[in-house]
């Protein structure tokens, strides 16, 4: 009897330790969905400190930024001797919360704390990244927070541009320009000539922006005091400003004039896009009986399908599956598909990757979608790649309607 009790205690204690490490392993891989499931299973066995720490990470990932900040402040104030690695992660999350809440001053202050107090444990690349983004939020610290005004239900028409990308008409009252609708854009982006046409307010800054080829390009910032999308008004939206040449593709006589990115899109709380290109901001949000299948890695939307997590990018015409996915299905792929080479172009040039063109079926909530001839890469696009791929328009357009809800955090297809 005593041996059985002792064995039970040993298994329980081992399970508690594994609970934290298993949850944090999923967080490190950006699989916040699996981390949330594990937290539900183990939270009653975790210490108060561990509960607070994991909760603030998950609340951030599922777009509950004010609550995440409250938990962060509670943990920082009640546990004065936190390990530097934990305190650093808390401040990282707080800076992200402030960015999503459009509190640019607090975002800058929090990043400054990171650089002042924790640079000794930051890798050199991450230190440089923080120094670069600090320029953004320092430059914006006196800018009024973004605000959107949506009167009742709004219905707008989207149209495809020369590259086949969905655009919305944006106006400053005098001039109207098509902007690409792109959930994959961490910040709304515009070229210099468009910023001038729309009379945006220049914010003095000099920022480096990475490209798909690893090159860096110089950018600046601008704020639009007021933009209209039909009856919707967007005030104080922040734009990254790039030279016209960076978003120009002379081989097809095409230039991206502007991109409406995540900070504006998420402020609508819920949007719906139909197969006949109607863009809807509903007065009443949609209710589902499903758990969240949408999370945020910083400002990047992540969708959960088939037990895997993918970035979700409405600005991408085609989906792409990454090396992590290849590792999971490579035996099946090698036996059934010939190897190929793929070239991808973007801001900064063109890069080649090896991989396969495959067919694969996904399930999203209660709906199925099959991607034909989707590219599967054998190599990483970025060294710190954690997700299994990027989902684009080729999956979205298989349905009559897509609903994106940033309150309940789900993507639904009908």
Protein Blocks (a to p, Z undefined) as FASTA:
>chain_A
ZZmmmmmmmmmmmmmmmmmmmmmmmmmnopaklmmmmmmmmmmmpcfklmmmmmmmmmmm
nopaklmmmmmmmmmmmmmkbcfklmmmmmmmmmmmmmmnopaklmmmmmmmmmmmmmmm
gcfklmmmmmmmmmmmmmmmmgccdddddehjadddddddfkopacddddehjaccdddd
dfklmbacddfklmmmnopacdddddddddfkopacdddddddfbacehjbccehiacdd
ddfklmgcfknopacfbdcdfklmmmnopacddfkopacddfbdcddfbdcfbdcehjac
cddeehiacdddfkbmbdcddfklmmmmmmmmmmmpccdddddddehiacdddddddddd
ddehjaccddehiacdfbdfbfklcbfbdcdfklmmmpfbdcddfklopaddZZ
